[in-house]
Amino acid sequence: MADLERLLVLRSGSRVIAARLIERLKNVFEDEDMEPSRKIHELESKLAELKTRYETLEDLDQQIQLVTKQEDLQKEIEEADVENSIIQDAGDLCRYRINVLRRANPDVDSTPQPAPVLPSRATSRPKIALPRFNGDILQWQPFWQAFVAEIESDDSLADINNLPINCLVYSAERNIQCPNVLQCLQSKKERRLFNKNVFALTV
């Protein structure tokens, strides 16, 4: 529980910072006294910061989901989607405004760089039919082979770096405590699929 509370505080702080960045983007765009070149630079700089903050929030979301009770998980996911969509929309609007400014001021930057794009949640966590693990150590190897086969069947999923919590049925949350399961994960170097805070599953 202490870990969950700490993660929630970290996420809350990151959301505050993201909100400040969004407000700064709005103020920069509305500043009529700012030169176009500087305005574009400021918008691009703050948008890059917002993208980094968004990625931090997504990482925190995943860590929080790993330690959230099963009965509260759906609500947590839905609320996180709502909060993150606000940041995504702000990023999309800023990117649009940067492009408008560039077109209106073609001499500002003869070789413009693409404005940072905030990753969408649909891209970072695509909906695919993953197998489920019930916590029975004898079923780990078949589950693992099916899981890897599903991931490797789609090149766009190559960057997935943790085992989605929805791959564990309820009993697995208890059985994953078994030292033999963790030893199996380590010996086969499969533990890389677990979030760096996998220890939270063992409490």
C-alpha positions as a Python dict, from the first residue, in 0.01 Angstrom:
ca = {
    (1, 'M'): (0, 0, 0),
    (2, 'A'): (290, 231, 78),
    (3, 'D'): (422, 181, -274),
    (4, 'L'): (83, 265, -425),
    (5, 'E'): (58, 582, -219),
    (6, 'R'): (407, 690, -324),
    (7, 'L'): (331, 627, -693),
    (8, 'L'): (3, 819, -669),
    (9, 'V'): (187, 1118, -519),
    (10, 'L'): (448, 1105, -796),
    (11, 'R'): (180, 1090, -1062),
    (12, 'S'): (-12, 1376, -905),
    (13, 'G'): (302, 1590, -911),
    (14, 'S'): (369, 1503, -1274),
    (15, 'R'): (13, 1596, -1368),
    (16, 'V'): (57, 1936, -1202),
    (17, 'I'): (376, 1995, -1401),
    (18, 'A'): (199, 1888, -1723),
    (19, 'A'): (-84, 2132, -1650),
    (20, 'R'): (166, 2414, -1602),
    (21, 'L'): (332, 2329, -1932),
    (22, 'I'): (-4, 2334, -2109),
    (23, 'E'): (-80, 2676, -1959),
    (24, 'R'): (264, 2799, -2067),
    (25, 'L'): (203, 2679, -2423),
    (26, 'K'): (-126, 2869, -2427),
    (27, 'N'): (38, 3189, -2297),
    (28, 'V'): (321, 3171, -2549),
    (29, 'F'): (85, 3129, -2841),
    (30, 'E'): (-134, 3419, -2726),
    (31, 'D'): (161, 3656, -2670),
    (32, 'E'): (120, 3900, -2958),
    (33, 'D'): (444, 4081, -2875),
    (34, 'M'): (663, 3776, -2919),
    (35, 'E'): (854, 3742, -3245),
    (36, 'P'): (740, 3447, -3461),
    (37, 'S'): (1082, 3284, -3453),
    (38, 'R'): (1098, 3293, -3076),
    (39, 'K'): (736, 3185, -3046),
    (40, 'I'): (796, 2879, -3259),
    (41, 'H'): (1109, 2797, -3061),
    (42, 'E'): (927, 2835, -2727),
    (43, 'L'): (634, 2624, -2841),
    (44, 'E'): (859, 2347, -2970),
    (45, 'S'): (1067, 2351, -2653),
    (46, 'K'): (767, 2333, -2421),
    (47, 'L'): (598, 2072, -2638),
    (48, 'A'): (909, 1853, -2609),
    (49, 'E'): (894, 1894, -2231),
    (50, 'L'): (526, 1799, -2234),
    (51, 'K'): (603, 1487, -2438),
    (52, 'T'): (866, 1380, -2183),
    (53, 'R'): (625, 1444, -1898),
    (54, 'Y'): (354, 1244, -2074),
    (55, 'E'): (589, 947, -2111),
    (56, 'T'): (670, 969, -1739),
    (57, 'L'): (298, 966, -1662),
    (58, 'E'): (241, 660, -1879),
    (59, 'D'): (520, 479, -1696),
    (60, 'L'): (368, 574, -1361),
    (61, 'D'): (25, 461, -1483),
    (62, 'Q'): (161, 117, -1560),
    (63, 'Q'): (337, 89, -1225),
    (64, 'I'): (19, 195, -1044),
    (65, 'Q'): (-186, -61, -1234),
    (66, 'L'): (52, -336, -1123),
    (67, 'V'): (-18, -265, -755),
    (68, 'T'): (-387, -173, -783),
    (69, 'K'): (-643, -418, -646),
    (70, 'Q'): (-825, -618, -910),
    (71, 'E'): (-1164, -469, -821),
    (72, 'D'): (-1028, -113, -859),
    (73, 'L'): (-824, -172, -1175),
    (74, 'Q'): (-1088, -86, -1436),
    (75, 'K'): (-1171, 242, -1265),
    (76, 'E'): (-802, 330, -1240),
    (77, 'I'): (-743, 263, -1611),
    (78, 'E'): (-1046, 468, -1719),
    (79, 'E'): (-956, 765, -1498),
    (80, 'A'): (-596, 761, -1622),
    (81, 'D'): (-722, 762, -1982),
    (82, 'V'): (-931, 1071, -1914),
    (83, 'E'): (-640, 1258, -1755),
    (84, 'N'): (-394, 1161, -2026),
    (85, 'S'): (-633, 1253, -2307),
    (86, 'I'): (-622, 1613, -2182),
    (87, 'I'): (-245, 1617, -2231),
    (88, 'Q'): (-272, 1450, -2571),
    (89, 'D'): (-528, 1704, -2690),
    (90, 'A'): (-309, 1992, -2572),
    (91, 'G'): (-12, 1843, -2756),
    (92, 'D'): (-213, 1801, -3076),
    (93, 'L'): (-334, 2161, -3057),
    (94, 'C'): (16, 2293, -3000),
    (95, 'R'): (155, 2094, -3291),
    (96, 'Y'): (-121, 2236, -3512),
    (97, 'R'): (-42, 2590, -3399),
    (98, 'I'): (329, 2542, -3468),
    (99, 'N'): (250, 2430, -3822),
    (100, 'V'): (21, 2730, -3875),
    (101, 'L'): (294, 2967, -3755),
    (102, 'R'): (549, 2807, -3985),
    (103, 'R'): (324, 2844, -4286),
    (104, 'A'): (252, 3205, -4198),
    (105, 'N'): (624, 3277, -4150),
    (106, 'P'): (810, 3071, -4412),
    (107, 'D'): (1134, 3264, -4359),
    (108, 'V'): (1159, 3181, -3990),
    (109, 'D'): (1291, 2830, -4044),
    (110, 'S'): (1383, 2709, -4388),
    (111, 'T'): (1431, 2348, -4269),
    (112, 'P'): (1172, 2301, -3993),
    (113, 'Q'): (1192, 1995, -3771),
    (114, 'P'): (874, 1798, -3706),
    (115, 'A'): (706, 1905, -3384),
    (116, 'P'): (724, 1639, -3111),
    (117, 'V'): (432, 1400, -3121),
    (118, 'L'): (286, 1270, -2797),
    (119, 'P'): (250, 892, -2816),
    (120, 'S'): (-110, 779, -2814),
    (121, 'R'): (-221, 526, -2556),
    (122, 'A'): (-355, 309, -2836),
    (123, 'T'): (-6, 291, -2986),
    (124, 'S'): (181, 236, -2664),
    (125, 'R'): (-54, -32, -2538),
    (126, 'P'): (-234, -185, -2837),
    (127, 'K'): (-532, -410, -2773),
    (128, 'I'): (-425, -762, -2867),
    (129, 'A'): (-549, -1105, -2765),
    (130, 'L'): (-284, -1208, -2513),
    (131, 'P'): (-295, -1544, -2333),
    (132, 'R'): (-366, -1555, -1960),
    (133, 'F'): (-151, -1698, -1678),
    (134, 'N'): (-336, -1853, -1382),
    (135, 'G'): (-40, -1876, -1143),
    (136, 'D'): (15, -2252, -1188),
    (137, 'I'): (390, -2293, -1230),
    (138, 'L'): (335, -2600, -1446),
    (139, 'Q'): (146, -2381, -1690),
    (140, 'W'): (413, -2109, -1705),
    (141, 'Q'): (610, -2245, -2001),
    (142, 'P'): (307, -2293, -2230),
    (143, 'F'): (178, -1950, -2128),
    (144, 'W'): (517, -1791, -2189),
    (145, 'Q'): (559, -1947, -2533),
    (146, 'A'): (213, -1832, -2638),
    (147, 'F'): (273, -1483, -2499),
    (148, 'V'): (604, -1438, -2684),
    (149, 'A'): (457, -1579, -3005),
    (150, 'E'): (172, -1325, -2990),
    (151, 'I'): (409, -1033, -2929),
    (152, 'E'): (658, -1136, -3196),
    (153, 'S'): (381, -1182, -3453),
    (154, 'D'): (345, -804, -3472),
    (155, 'D'): (657, -592, -3530),
    (156, 'S'): (485, -286, -3386),
    (157, 'L'): (484, -453, -3044),
    (158, 'A'): (860, -492, -3021),
    (159, 'D'): (899, -226, -2754),
    (160, 'I'): (662, -382, -2502),
    (161, 'N'): (873, -416, -2188),
    (162, 'N'): (643, -546, -1919),
    (163, 'L'): (383, -813, -1865),
    (164, 'P'): (39, -649, -1879),
    (165, 'I'): (-150, -703, -1554),
    (166, 'N'): (-452, -826, -1747),
    (167, 'C'): (-248, -1133, -1844),
    (168, 'L'): (-273, -1252, -1484),
    (169, 'V'): (-595, -1407, -1361),
    (170, 'Y'): (-680, -1344, -997),
    (171, 'S'): (-510, -1654, -856),
    (172, 'A'): (-185, -1559, -1026),
    (173, 'E'): (-160, -1257, -799),
    (174, 'R'): (-123, -1499, -509),
    (175, 'N'): (72, -1775, -678),
    (176, 'I'): (322, -1532, -827),
    (177, 'Q'): (455, -1508, -473),
    (178, 'C'): (598, -1855, -510),
    (179, 'P'): (981, -1832, -511),
    (180, 'N'): (993, -2101, -779),
    (181, 'V'): (802, -1877, -1021),
    (182, 'L'): (1037, -1583, -965),
    (183, 'Q'): (1336, -1815, -995),
    (184, 'C'): (1196, -1946, -1320),
    (185, 'L'): (1158, -1591, -1448),
    (186, 'Q'): (1515, -1503, -1354),
    (187, 'S'): (1680, -1821, -1480),
    (188, 'K'): (1513, -1792, -1819),
    (189, 'K'): (1585, -1420, -1837),
    (190, 'E'): (1214, -1367, -1882),
    (191, 'R'): (1185, -1129, -1590),
    (192, 'R'): (1263, -845, -1830),
    (193, 'L'): (893, -854, -1920),
    (194, 'F'): (802, -745, -1571),
    (195, 'N'): (798, -385, -1466),
    (196, 'K'): (1103, -277, -1266),
    (197, 'N'): (872, -274, -965),
    (198, 'V'): (774, -639, -1004),
    (199, 'F'): (862, -685, -639),
    (200, 'A'): (527, -523, -567),
    (201, 'L'): (360, -844, -685),
    (202, 'T'): (536, -1044, -414),
    (203, 'V'): (394, -858, -112),
}
